[in-house]
């Protein structure tokens, strides 16, 4: 494990720039799951994620020659912004290699901090391989996002802040991508209070570290696919696996549906914008992925908030449908004057708000004289939707639902 003294030194080093983010109880959520859940809001951190901690600690430790040459990093987004901001602070050049599918928000944020951004590869690992070659060819100092003791020590400062704030935690839940955050945090936790359980969370679509933890040997994935782009790492870090096997009590998985439900809950209930990787810890708690005693004090790290607005929009839209607050109906009408008005009157009687409507009379699938109406309704839950279905059937309207 990383020595506690190095993590404490990292805390001193980064204190002049890094925010001590809020660590507060989520009261309503806690009541629902019979535990005390405290959220470490690294989504409110400078650059929107914890990554600046490790990046700044590493760059601060570079020699004059290493700084003069300029730095380079590979990143899906959050490490990129951490390196870019830190490099700008020290007045040195930064080049960032990002996967081609990186959300625009993260690309724009990195460029805005003065870094040169090169998009390359389908995932982090392909971007990383290219960055290594580019660093060698251009004599740049490489800043690894998670396989570096200075970086890991910087990330471990998250745990110091959490334990300083709430010193009787039972469990701390941490997202896992490359493993730098949990390696640093677990190292600190187990040296301060070994009784605290550390639970790591991976995305089901990026299972390398989960499978490696289970088999206790390095296992790589053939590919990754998850909405949690910040933890979408294909290959397992051998050095970080050693830290995890030594210090972490368990590693669990969450799928994209579970991550999306956590993002929506945090947005609605906690008023927090959190990206997929950042919400993985809460998803694991929401969906009971690990056992805990009633009343347990659980700390969850919201590791980042840099979510693409288009992805957030999709998550909200699907979430409204799944929670029965929106329904989409396809209804066949006889195409004559007043037909649509009679249908909308029915929805008015049902107290359902029409938020979108489309009228199609030319589809080759329709009989002559018919029209297909697509209507999206704002509804008040499952019972309300059942009432609407009954009213449609009673009034003789054939319909289909689009889920």
C-alpha positions as CSV (number, residue, x, y, z in Angstrom):
1,X,0.0,0.0,0.0
2,X,1.0,3.6,-0.4
3,X,2.6,4.9,2.9
4,X,0.2,7.1,4.9
5,X,3.0,9.7,5.2
6,X,3.1,10.2,1.4
7,X,-0.7,10.7,1.3
8,X,-0.5,13.2,4.2
9,X,2.4,15.0,2.3
10,X,0.2,15.0,-0.8
11,X,-2.6,16.7,1.2
12,X,-0.2,19.5,2.2
13,X,1.1,19.8,-1.4
14,X,-2.3,20.2,-3.0
15,X,-4.0,22.2,-0.2
16,X,-3.2,25.5,-1.9
17,X,-5.2,24.6,-5.0
18,X,-7.6,21.7,-4.3
19,X,-11.0,22.2,-2.7
20,X,-12.0,20.3,0.4
21,X,-15.3,19.2,-1.1
22,X,-18.5,18.8,1.0
23,X,-19.1,15.4,2.7
24,X,-22.7,15.4,3.9
25,X,-25.5,13.0,4.8
26,X,-28.1,12.2,2.2
27,X,-31.1,12.1,4.6
28,X,-34.0,10.9,2.5
29,X,-31.8,8.3,0.7
30,X,-30.5,7.1,4.0
31,X,-34.0,6.6,5.4
32,X,-35.0,4.5,2.3
33,X,-32.1,2.1,2.7
34,X,-31.9,1.9,6.5
35,X,-28.4,3.3,6.7
36,X,-26.6,6.7,7.1
37,X,-25.2,7.5,3.7
38,X,-22.7,10.4,3.4
39,X,-21.8,11.7,-0.1
40,X,-18.3,13.0,-0.8
41,X,-19.0,15.5,-3.5
42,X,-16.0,15.4,-5.7
43,X,-18.3,16.4,-8.6
44,X,-18.0,19.9,-7.1
45,X,-14.2,19.7,-7.2
46,X,-12.1,22.1,-9.3
47,X,-12.3,20.8,-12.9
48,X,-15.4,18.7,-11.8
49,X,-13.6,15.6,-10.6
50,X,-11.1,14.3,-8.0
51,X,-8.4,13.7,-10.7
52,X,-6.8,17.1,-10.1
53,X,-5.6,15.9,-6.8
54,X,-3.2,13.3,-8.2
55,X,-2.3,15.3,-11.3
56,X,-1.3,18.3,-9.3
57,X,0.7,16.3,-6.8
58,X,2.6,14.5,-9.6
59,X,3.3,17.7,-11.6
60,X,4.4,19.5,-8.5
61,X,7.0,16.8,-7.9
62,X,8.6,17.0,-11.3
63,X,12.1,18.2,-11.8
64,X,12.8,21.5,-13.7
65,X,13.9,19.5,-16.7
66,X,10.7,17.4,-16.7
67,X,8.6,20.5,-16.5
68,X,10.5,22.3,-19.2
69,X,10.0,19.5,-21.6
70,X,6.2,19.7,-21.2
71,X,3.8,17.0,-20.0
72,X,1.5,14.6,-21.8
73,X,-1.4,12.4,-20.6
74,X,-4.0,9.9,-21.9
75,X,-7.4,10.4,-20.5
76,X,-11.2,9.9,-21.1
77,X,-11.6,13.4,-19.7
78,X,-11.2,14.0,-16.0
79,X,-7.5,13.3,-15.7
80,X,-7.1,15.4,-18.8
81,X,-8.6,18.5,-17.2
82,X,-6.6,17.8,-14.0
83,X,-3.3,17.7,-15.9
84,X,-4.2,20.7,-18.1
85,X,-5.1,22.8,-15.1
86,X,-2.1,21.8,-13.1
87,X,0.2,22.4,-16.1
88,X,-1.3,25.8,-16.6
89,X,-0.7,26.6,-12.9
90,X,3.0,25.8,-13.3
91,X,3.3,27.5,-16.7
92,X,4.2,24.4,-18.6
93,X,2.9,23.0,-21.9
94,X,0.4,20.1,-21.8
95,X,-0.7,17.6,-24.5
96,X,-3.7,15.3,-23.9
97,X,-4.6,12.2,-25.9
98,X,-8.3,11.4,-25.6
99,X,-10.4,8.7,-27.1
100,X,-12.4,9.8,-30.1
101,X,-15.7,9.2,-28.4
102,X,-14.9,11.5,-25.4
103,X,-17.9,13.7,-24.6
104,X,-17.6,17.2,-26.1
105,X,-17.9,18.8,-22.6
106,X,-14.6,17.1,-21.5
107,X,-12.8,17.9,-24.7
108,X,-13.8,21.5,-24.7
109,X,-13.0,21.8,-21.0
110,X,-9.5,20.5,-21.5
111,X,-8.8,22.8,-24.4
112,X,-10.2,25.8,-22.5
113,X,-7.5,25.1,-19.9
114,X,-4.8,25.6,-22.5
115,X,-3.9,22.1,-23.4
116,X,-3.4,20.7,-26.9
117,X,-6.0,17.9,-27.4
118,X,-5.4,15.0,-29.8
119,X,-8.3,12.6,-30.3
120,X,-7.2,9.0,-31.0
121,X,-8.5,5.5,-30.5
122,X,-11.9,3.9,-29.6
123,X,-11.2,3.7,-25.8
124,X,-8.8,4.8,-23.1
125,X,-6.4,2.0,-23.7
126,X,-5.9,2.8,-27.3
127,X,-5.4,6.5,-26.5
128,X,-2.9,5.5,-23.8
129,X,-0.8,3.4,-26.2
130,X,-0.7,6.3,-28.7
131,X,0.2,8.8,-25.9
132,X,3.2,6.6,-24.9
133,X,4.5,6.6,-28.4
134,X,3.9,10.3,-28.8
135,X,5.6,11.1,-25.5
136,X,8.7,9.1,-26.6
137,X,8.8,10.7,-30.1
138,X,8.5,14.3,-28.7
139,X,10.5,13.9,-25.5
140,X,7.5,14.8,-23.2
141,X,7.0,13.8,-19.5
142,X,4.2,11.3,-19.2
143,X,1.7,11.8,-16.4
144,X,-0.1,8.4,-15.9
145,X,-3.7,8.7,-14.7
146,X,-3.5,5.9,-12.2
147,X,-0.3,3.9,-12.3
148,X,2.0,6.3,-10.4
149,X,2.6,6.5,-6.7
150,X,2.5,10.4,-6.6
151,X,-0.8,10.3,-8.5
152,X,-2.2,7.6,-6.2
153,X,-1.1,9.5,-3.1
154,X,-2.9,12.6,-4.3
155,X,-6.1,10.6,-4.9
156,X,-5.8,9.1,-1.4
157,X,-6.4,12.6,0.1
158,X,-10.1,12.1,-0.6
159,X,-10.1,9.5,2.2
160,X,-8.3,11.8,4.6
161,X,-11.0,14.4,4.2
162,X,-13.8,11.9,4.6
163,X,-12.4,10.4,7.8
164,X,-11.6,13.9,9.2
165,X,-15.3,14.8,8.7
166,X,-16.9,11.6,9.9
167,X,-14.6,9.5,12.0
168,X,-16.8,6.5,12.7
169,X,-17.6,5.3,9.1
170,X,-18.3,1.6,8.7
171,X,-18.0,1.4,4.9
172,X,-16.5,3.5,2.2
173,X,-17.7,2.9,-1.4
174,X,-15.4,3.9,-4.3
175,X,-15.7,3.7,-8.1
176,X,-13.0,1.8,-9.9
177,X,-11.6,2.5,-13.4
178,X,-7.9,2.1,-13.5
179,X,-7.8,1.8,-9.7
180,X,-5.8,4.8,-8.8
181,X,-8.5,6.4,-6.6
182,X,-9.3,3.3,-4.7
183,X,-5.6,2.3,-4.3
184,X,-4.9,5.7,-2.7
185,X,-8.0,5.8,-0.6
186,X,-7.9,2.2,0.6
187,X,-4.2,2.6,1.5
188,X,-5.1,5.6,3.7
189,X,-8.2,4.0,5.2
190,X,-6.5,0.7,6.2
191,X,-3.6,2.6,7.9
192,X,-5.9,4.9,9.8
193,X,-8.8,2.6,10.7
194,X,-8.6,-1.0,9.4
195,X,-12.1,-1.7,10.6
196,X,-13.6,0.4,7.9
197,X,-14.6,-1.8,5.0
198,X,-13.6,-0.6,1.5
199,X,-16.0,-1.6,-1.3
200,X,-14.9,-1.0,-4.9
201,X,-17.5,-0.6,-7.8
202,X,-16.8,-1.3,-11.4
203,X,-19.2,-0.9,-14.4
204,X,-20.4,-4.2,-15.8
205,X,-19.5,-3.1,-19.2
206,X,-15.8,-2.7,-18.1
207,X,-15.3,-5.8,-16.0
208,X,-11.5,-6.2,-16.0
209,X,-10.8,-5.1,-12.4
210,X,-13.8,-7.0,-11.1
211,X,-12.8,-10.2,-12.7
212,X,-9.1,-9.7,-11.7
213,X,-10.2,-9.2,-8.0
214,X,-12.3,-12.3,-8.1
215,X,-9.5,-14.5,-9.7
216,X,-6.7,-12.7,-7.9
217,X,-4.8,-12.3,-11.1
218,X,-4.6,-9.9,-14.0
219,X,-7.6,-10.3,-16.4
220,X,-8.0,-7.9,-19.3
221,X,-11.3,-7.2,-21.2
222,X,-11.7,-7.6,-24.9
223,X,-13.7,-4.4,-25.1
224,X,-15.6,-2.0,-22.9
225,X,-19.1,-0.5,-23.3
226,X,-20.7,1.6,-20.6
227,X,-22.3,5.0,-20.0
228,X,-19.7,5.4,-17.2
229,X,-16.9,6.6,-19.6
230,X,-14.7,7.8,-16.7
231,X,-14.3,4.2,-15.5
232,X,-14.4,2.5,-18.9
233,X,-10.9,0.9,-18.6
234,X,-10.3,-2.2,-20.7
235,X,-7.0,-3.5,-19.2
236,X,-6.2,-4.2,-15.5
237,X,-3.2,-2.4,-13.9
238,X,-1.1,-5.1,-12.3
239,X,0.4,-2.7,-9.7
240,X,-3.0,-1.3,-8.7
241,X,-4.5,-4.8,-8.5
242,X,-1.9,-5.6,-5.9
243,X,-3.0,-2.5,-3.9
244,X,-6.6,-3.5,-4.2
245,X,-6.0,-7.1,-3.2
246,X,-4.2,-5.9,-0.2
247,X,-6.5,-3.2,1.0
248,X,-10.0,-3.6,-0.5
249,X,-12.6,-5.8,1.1
250,X,-14.8,-6.4,-1.9
251,X,-15.4,-5.3,-5.5
252,X,-18.9,-5.3,-7.0
253,X,-20.5,-4.5,-10.4
254,X,-23.3,-2.2,-11.5
255,X,-24.9,-2.1,-14.9
256,X,-25.8,0.9,-17.0
257,X,-29.5,0.8,-15.9
258,X,-28.4,0.9,-12.3
259,X,-25.9,3.7,-13.0
260,X,-28.6,5.7,-14.8
261,X,-31.1,5.3,-12.0
262,X,-28.4,6.6,-9.6
263,X,-27.6,9.6,-11.8
264,X,-31.3,10.5,-11.9
265,X,-31.8,10.0,-8.2
266,X,-28.8,12.3,-7.4
267,X,-30.1,14.9,-9.8
268,X,-33.7,14.9,-8.5
269,X,-33.2,14.2,-4.8
270,X,-29.8,15.7,-4.1
271,X,-29.7,18.4,-6.7
272,X,-26.3,17.1,-7.9
273,X,-25.1,16.6,-11.4
274,X,-22.9,13.4,-11.4
275,X,-21.4,11.5,-14.3
276,X,-21.7,7.8,-14.8
277,X,-18.5,6.8,-13.1
278,X,-19.2,9.2,-10.2
279,X,-22.6,7.7,-9.6
280,X,-21.4,4.1,-9.6
281,X,-20.8,4.1,-5.8
282,X,-24.4,5.3,-5.2
283,X,-25.7,2.7,-7.7
284,X,-24.1,0.0,-5.7
285,X,-25.7,1.2,-2.5
286,X,-29.2,1.7,-4.1
287,X,-29.2,-1.8,-5.6
288,X,-27.9,-3.5,-2.5
289,X,-24.7,-4.9,-4.1
290,X,-23.0,-5.5,-0.8
291,X,-24.3,-6.4,2.7
292,X,-24.4,-3.9,5.6
293,X,-26.0,-3.7,9.0
294,X,-29.1,-1.5,9.6
295,X,-27.9,2.0,10.6
296,X,-24.4,1.5,9.1
297,X,-22.5,4.7,8.3
298,X,-21.6,4.5,4.6
299,X,-19.5,7.0,2.7
300,X,-19.9,7.1,-1.0
301,X,-17.5,9.0,-3.4
302,X,-19.1,10.9,-6.2
303,X,-15.9,11.0,-8.2
304,X,-16.9,13.4,-10.9
305,X,-19.7,15.5,-12.5
306,X,-18.5,16.0,-16.1
307,X,-21.4,14.3,-17.8
308,X,-22.3,15.0,-21.4
309,X,-25.6,17.0,-21.6
310,X,-26.9,14.8,-24.4
311,X,-26.3,11.7,-22.3
312,X,-28.0,13.4,-19.3
313,X,-31.0,14.2,-21.4
314,X,-31.4,10.6,-22.5
315,X,-31.1,9.4,-18.9
316,X,-33.7,11.8,-17.8
317,X,-36.1,10.9,-20.6
318,X,-35.8,7.2,-20.0
319,X,-36.1,7.7,-16.3
320,X,-39.4,9.5,-16.6
321,X,-40.8,6.7,-18.7
322,X,-39.6,4.0,-16.3
323,X,-41.0,5.9,-13.3
324,X,-44.4,6.2,-15.0
325,X,-44.2,10.0,-15.3
326,X,-44.3,9.9,-19.1
327,X,-46.0,7.6,-21.6
328,X,-45.9,7.5,-25.4
329,X,-49.0,6.2,-27.1
330,X,-49.6,5.3,-30.8
331,X,-53.3,5.6,-31.6
332,X,-55.2,4.9,-34.8
333,X,-58.0,7.3,-35.6
334,X,-60.5,7.7,-38.4
335,X,-59.2,10.7,-40.3
336,X,-62.2,13.0,-40.2
337,X,-62.9,16.5,-38.7
338,X,-63.2,16.4,-34.9
339,X,-61.6,13.0,-34.4
340,X,-58.4,14.4,-32.8
341,X,-60.4,16.9,-30.7
342,X,-62.4,14.0,-29.2
343,X,-59.2,12.2,-28.3
344,X,-57.6,15.2,-26.7
345,X,-60.8,15.8,-24.7
346,X,-60.4,12.3,-23.3
347,X,-56.9,13.1,-22.1
348,X,-58.2,16.4,-20.6
349,X,-60.8,14.4,-18.6
350,X,-58.0,12.1,-17.5
351,X,-56.0,15.1,-16.3
352,X,-53.0,14.1,-18.5
353,X,-50.9,16.8,-20.0
354,X,-50.0,16.4,-23.7
355,X,-46.4,17.5,-24.3
356,X,-45.9,16.2,-27.8
357,X,-48.1,15.2,-30.7
358,X,-47.6,13.9,-34.2
359,X,-50.3,13.3,-36.9
360,X,-49.5,10.8,-39.7
361,X,-52.0,10.1,-42.4
362,X,-49.7,9.0,-45.3
363,X,-47.9,5.9,-43.9
364,X,-48.3,2.9,-46.3
365,X,-49.1,0.8,-43.2
366,X,-52.3,2.7,-42.7
367,X,-55.7,1.9,-44.2
368,X,-57.1,4.6,-46.4
369,X,-59.1,7.0,-44.2
370,X,-57.1,6.3,-41.1
371,X,-54.4,8.4,-39.3
372,X,-51.8,7.3,-36.8
373,X,-51.4,9.7,-33.8
374,X,-48.3,9.6,-31.7
375,X,-48.9,11.4,-28.4
376,X,-46.5,11.8,-25.4
377,X,-48.2,12.4,-22.1
378,X,-47.0,13.7,-18.8
379,X,-48.5,11.4,-16.1
380,X,-48.6,11.1,-12.4
381,X,-47.6,7.5,-11.8
382,X,-48.6,3.9,-12.6
383,X,-52.2,4.2,-11.4
384,X,-52.8,7.3,-13.5
385,X,-51.4,5.5,-16.5
386,X,-53.7,2.5,-15.8
387,X,-56.7,4.9,-15.7
388,X,-55.7,6.4,-19.1
389,X,-55.5,2.9,-20.7
390,X,-58.9,2.0,-19.3
391,X,-60.5,5.2,-20.7
392,X,-58.9,4.6,-24.1
393,X,-60.2,1.0,-24.3
394,X,-63.7,2.0,-23.1
395,X,-63.9,4.8,-25.7
396,X,-62.9,2.3,-28.4
397,X,-59.5,3.7,-29.3
398,X,-57.0,0.9,-30.3
399,X,-53.5,1.9,-29.1
400,X,-49.9,0.7,-28.7
401,X,-47.4,1.9,-26.2
402,X,-43.8,2.7,-27.0
403,X,-41.5,1.9,-24.1
